[in-house]
Amino acid sequence: MGVHRRRLLLGAAASAAAFTVLAVLVATQWTPLRRLDVSVANSLNAWVAASTALTTFWKVVTYGLEPLTFEVVAVVAAVLLWWRAGRRKLAVFVVVTIFGVLGLYDLVKVLVGRARPVVPVPLIVAHGASFPSGHAAMSFTGMALLVLLVGRRLHSTAAVAALAFGAALVAATVAFSRLALGAHFLSDVIGSWLLAATWLLCMWAAFDIGAERAGPLSPRSSPAAPRALDQPRGGSSA
């Protein structure tokens, strides 16, 4: 096992351990955590509910960047990688990572069975269990994949940093929209990030993406014909 893969698996193990601890605290309704979650939920509800503009903005974010949006984009990206760029390994990696995290957070929701926040002014109707947040997990995974696949083709450190910052901002905005609208507790979002990071790192190591040579995402071109050695000097190829 290479050093790169070992580091990925160590990171996944650390993230999984942190997620497990948090999930146990949530399932057992640990009082300090419960108090923090309720306090944050009520404070954000009072702030957002007082402004129609804020409520509308966060609803646009949460509905526009729901998990289905990332799933559709992932499928389109996988199709392009498979058929247009010939990157079949990357295509499978994208699909397995996106839909794998979907299955994971749905499973954890059933196992933990946490109820949604009850806020003074309900702003949105959310269905299903609360822990972890599907929106936060999917946006984290989708934006991380974007950085991983596109960033490795950028030759400028500044460009990679800008891409990573933009992706993190999008993921954080989606996650915060769930808190602002009272659909999730703070620990739901943190748990979703830990779960998504665990799965992403595992898949990164399993597919050994670091060993995949970066190449263009454009259609494959046919090999160039060898240059004729007997072409007269100054001659025209037309």
Residue pairs with C-beta under 8 A, 6 or more apart in sequence:
2 211
4 210
4 211
5 205
5 208
5 210
8 201
8 202
8 204
8 205
8 210
9 201
9 202
9 205
11 197
11 201
12 197
12 198
12 201
12 202
12 205
15 194
15 197
15 198
15 201
16 194
16 198
18 194
19 191
19 194
19 195
19 198
22 187
22 190
22 191
22 194
23 108
23 112
23 131
23 191
25 33
25 187
26 33
26 112
26 114
26 131
26 187
26 188
26 191
27 112
27 114
33 187
36 186
36 187
37 117
37 185
37 186
37 187
38 117
38 185
40 179
40 185
40 186
41 117
41 119
41 179
41 182
41 185
41 186
42 119
42 120
44 179
44 180
44 182
45 119
45 120
45 121
45 123
45 182
46 120
46 121
47 54
47 180
48 54
48 55
48 58
48 123
48 180
48 181
48 182
49 55
49 120
49 121
49 123
54 180
55 123
55 181
58 123
58 176
58 177
58 180
58 181
59 123
59 124
59 177
59 181
61 173
61 174
61 177
62 124
62 135
62 174
62 177
62 178
62 181
62 183
65 135
65 139
65 170
65 173
65 174
65 177
66 135
67 102
67 134
67 135
67 138
70 98
70 138
70 139
70 141
70 142
71 98
71 99
71 102
71 138
73 142
74 94
74 95
74 98
74 99
74 142
74 145
75 95
77 91
77 94
77 149
78 91
78 92
78 94
78 95
79 91
80 217
81 87
81 88
81 90
81 91
81 94
81 217
82 88
82 91
84 217
84 218
84 219
84 220
85 215
85 216
85 217
85 218
85 219
85 220
86 220
87 212
87 215
87 217
89 207
89 212
90 149
90 209
90 212
92 207
93 203
93 207
93 209
94 145
94 149
96 203
96 207
97 141
97 145
97 199
97 200
97 203
98 138
98 141
98 142
98 145
100 199
100 203
101 137
101 138
101 141
101 195
101 196
101 199
101 200
102 134
102 138
104 137
104 195
104 199
105 132
105 133
105 134
105 137
105 138
105 192
105 195
105 196
106 134
108 131
108 132
108 191
108 195
109 128
109 129
109 130
109 131
109 132
109 134
110 129
112 129
112 131
113 129
114 129
114 130
114 131
114 185
114 188
115 129
115 130
116 126
116 129
116 130
116 183
116 184
117 130
117 182
117 183
117 184
117 185
119 182
121 182
122 182
123 181
123 182
124 181
124 182
124 183
126 181
126 183
126 184
130 183
130 184
130 185
130 188
131 185
131 187
131 188
131 191
132 188
132 189
132 191
132 192
132 195
133 175
133 178
133 183
133 184
133 188
133 189
133 191
133 192
134 192
135 174
135 175
135 177
135 178
135 183
135 184
135 192
136 171
136 174
136 175
136 178
136 184
136 188
136 189
136 192
136 193
136 196
137 192
137 193
137 195
137 196
138 196
139 170
139 171
139 174
139 175
140 171
140 175
140 192
140 193
140 196
140 197
140 200
141 196
141 199
141 200
142 171
143 167
143 168
143 170
143 171
144 167
144 171
144 196
144 197
144 200
145 200
146 163
146 167
147 160
147 163
147 164
147 167
148 204
148 209
150 163
151 160
151 163
151 164
152 214
153 214
153 215
153 216
153 217
154 160
154 163
175 189
175 192
175 193
176 189
178 184
178 188
178 189
179 185
179 186
179 189
204 210
231 237
